[in-house]
Amino acid sequence: MSFEPRGKVAVVTGASSGIGAATAARLARLGMTVVAVARREDRLHELAAAHPGIRPYVADITDQAAVDRLAAWVETQFGACHVLVNNAGVPGRSFRGRDDLDDTLHTIEVNLAGPIRCMAAFASLLEASAPARVVNVASVAGKLGVGPAGYAASKFGLVGLSEATGLSWARKGITVCELNPGFIHTEGFPKDSLRASRLGRLVGTPDDVARAVHDVILSGAPERTVPRWYRIPVVLRHAATPVYRSLVSRMGRASGARDRDRDRDR
């Protein structure tokens, strides 16, 4: 299904910084009208000032009524939605027991329930605008189960949601892509210690992911890993599980910790 972005309408969540801001800017440069959605109004207006094709919209994706209002506003303003990029996410903290329950459930609420809400709210408009694209920004952690447990669980769920809806929504003219970034340095997901180490070259940038979003919008691909070499541990996980488990158990990320605990749009 070919797709010409110029003149089309895209909605990007978590657009106030990082991957979302880079994606919104890139799609606007392609000639799309981009509705940039996030909680931080000042950041959205800065982004819109730099890119005339961007329209800022303040909303919290954990609020179903707010998401429904967003979808209704997009339909009223533009009459279509050709691309939905579910990018908003939080990193979460380690899951050690009862004291971490609220944070873990909040992580799942944002990272998994948020995209479900957005897809539900925009489903009819996406179908009416077909050919259309949904890009769910998941994570390599949604394939490997490393890092904070709530984050991994939310991304495993988002991978499953993308694969299941990808099969059923294709009949409506909507492709659903699971986009799985590896280590990407952003404000909400800092990789400071890793960047300062000998492995710093493994850390990507928001622009790397924005380029991948661009690619899958054009191609309609159902899955993409970025950087692409991160597929190696994913394949190892399934093809040689004992070897994979032995290697990952020695990594710091196997403890479920992050460089810093943050809670922002990425």
C-alpha positions, 0 to 999 in steps of 0.5 A: 500500500503506497503512501504519500505523506505530503498533505496528510495529517499525523498525530504524534503523542509524547511530542514535547521532547525526545523521539516525539519532538524529532518525529513531529518535526520530521513529519512536518518537514515532509509536508504533513500537518502534525498534531503534536500532543503532550502535557507540557504546553510550553514545549509544544508551542516552542516546537510549533514555532519552529515548524509551521506545519505543527499544531500543538495540542495539550492532552494526557493520554491516560485520560480517556475523555481527553483522548476522545476530545483530541480525536474529535478535534482532529476530525473537526479541524482536518477531517482526517487522520492518516498517521497515528504515532503512539510515542508517549511513555515513561521509564518506570522504576525497579519493581521490588515489592508492594512499595513499587506497585503504584509506579509499576501500574502507572508505567503500564497505564501510560505505556500500554493503556495510553496507546490502546486509548488512542487507537480506540479513539482514532480507529474510525477516523483512521479507517475513513482516511485509509490508507492509514498508519499506526506506529506504536513506539515499543522497545527492544525491552518488549522483546527481551524482558530487561530493565524495570519490570513494569516498563518491560511488561508494558512494552511486551503488551504493546508489541502484542497489541501491535501484532494482533491489531496489525493482522485485523486492522489491515482489512480496514486499510490500516497498517500497524507497526511495532517500532522497537528502539534500543538504547536511545538518549532522550530527556526522559530516558537518559543514557548518561552512564552508558554514553560515558562508557566504552559502549557509548557508540551503541546509544542512538538519537531521537533522530534515528528513531524519527527516520525509522518512523518515516521509513515505516510510514512510507513502507507500511512495514509491520515491525522495525528495530532501530538501530537494526543491529539490536535484532541480534539479541532478539534472535539470540533470545529465541534461538539460543535461550540459555546463552542469552540468559547467561549473558544478560544476567551479567548486565546491569540492566538485568537488575531492573534499574535505570540511570535515573528515575524520570517521569516525562514524555520521551 
